[in-house]
């Protein structure tokens, strides 16, 4: 969950060719008119994405793109896009899109290059309008998200949340169908005057066996975990992470920040897997079982999702068998695994140019991560292939090379976390991460200790979780022919989700040291003996990490859960944010630039697992380490007050320190660390699976 905001000062030149206006009140920053008009543009072109544009001001640019070669930074890439499109090689509008397809991946890359290389805002603006009307809708959303996140002149702009741009990937079919059907027979449905009448409820009736296993009962592995599998915040978090570090874009070519991206890729998935298992423990379930590549696979999955055209997501039957032709793909996957194990066991990899990569240096976990992600920064991508993509295709019964696709939930970043097979697959892929780490030496006493610093005690508020209703704006699924009424319509999809009450901890530290330190906080299972930590360490999740100033003597650090470093709270809803923006354009309000609308961050609500009504015993782990400055490797500047940077790091320690390596118990428990028993209580005040 290493979603860290860059703590750097702002450069006015990079903010959307406009500026922010500093406020004299509490140092707030407000968007200027230029910024707001660009913001308005994105909100309008993403409305009703499957319908033609209705805004007169954009219609002039829907017929053709900008062909002037002086309007692009790299015209060669743009020519390649032009040629592909003119030859009718792009996926048609209305077709089902997935990035996990060779042809569609190439097309998306070309579309991104076309928009990314637009020289200025005017060129980009006109090309986006053309693409909105002429390119497949799913591919268009994907490319727009990438350009807004990665073009320096678009930094700070806020897109509507992905689950409100394209609700089909986040809300089950019953919600989408109910909303559209009610609008057909009641033309007043959806307008603000109806108030709560515009809410559509999710229907958890246990009608559909969307996860069934031969050995596990349906109730145990199915609906019990639906609130977690289908959590909108969790699924959008994963989507945005993969947008910030898309595997098919090279850092050198596009000027993207890529420091430690391979290590981050692996650590993020390790933490996702650990968090998932903590939720299983909360539901009295064992840790997920590793995928073994033995067929038939007993676990089936039916997502309850449908594409915009009504076609359901492809499902996986109970006792799933791959096709005879797919055993060749399975051989490729097993061959990849064998080669990866050999490379790690050998302890080095010899590049074609003679460069030797030492795999006994901890920092080269980044090399392993890029190899596994097939990141384009790693020249071995073609040699080792897309292992995760190939595995998901095999489990979905899909082909990588095909003109038409029928993807399963595994094949979209927005939905892949819904399928329990994702976690089984990643439990297997993480074996290479742990194999690499097993060859590293134990952390020494010098590595672990902080001389003169002692954690004396910590006091923690009672930790309590509960279920609550959550409303999202799903108005985008309802076709509107009149743009004047677009923003008077607000249909809310209501689902159940997990949340926790805010809590605070107070850490008492005695120090003989005067200076900076870094506090890391982990949450994990309770174990009886320290020796058990070797097994349980992979289930600890890092919930916070922050820099502190220590003085000689007693130090007291008070930290609120809402301030944890890489967690974020809910976004403002689509139509509400648009209205707020329009008021600012009309000088009737001010549009504040802050982190409340940032796309990055793990949902604050999911920091704690559900726990038990009687109290689930767990442990918080605290460690304070000396601060080591991380060298800045890029001149891209971000203002942490209102936007994400790419993921910079507080210090130079390995991600997951100190749980990332095997443990020597003779000296491991030092004075600058502390385990603290906690109980997580669940307030069962709302019945799950209630039918509406």
Helices and strands as residue ranges (DSSP letters): G 12-14, E 20-22, E 29-31, H 33-45, H 56-59, G 69-71, H 75-86, H 102-116, H 121-134, H 137-150, G 152-154, H 162-165, G 167-169, H 173-185, G 192-198, E 199-201, E 211-212, H 218-221, G 223-225, H 226-229, H 232-244, H 251-254, H 261-282, E 300-301, G 324-326, H 327-346, E 348-350, E 356-358, G 362-364, H 365-373, H 381-384, H 387-396, G 409-411, G 416-418, H 420-438, H 445-448, E 453-460, E 463-473, G 475-477, H 483-486, E 492-500, E 504-511, E 515-525, G 530-532, H 533-536, G 537-539, E 541-550, E 553-560, G 561-563, E 567-568, H 574-585, E 592-593, G 595-597, E 602-603, G 604-606, E 616-626, E 673-683
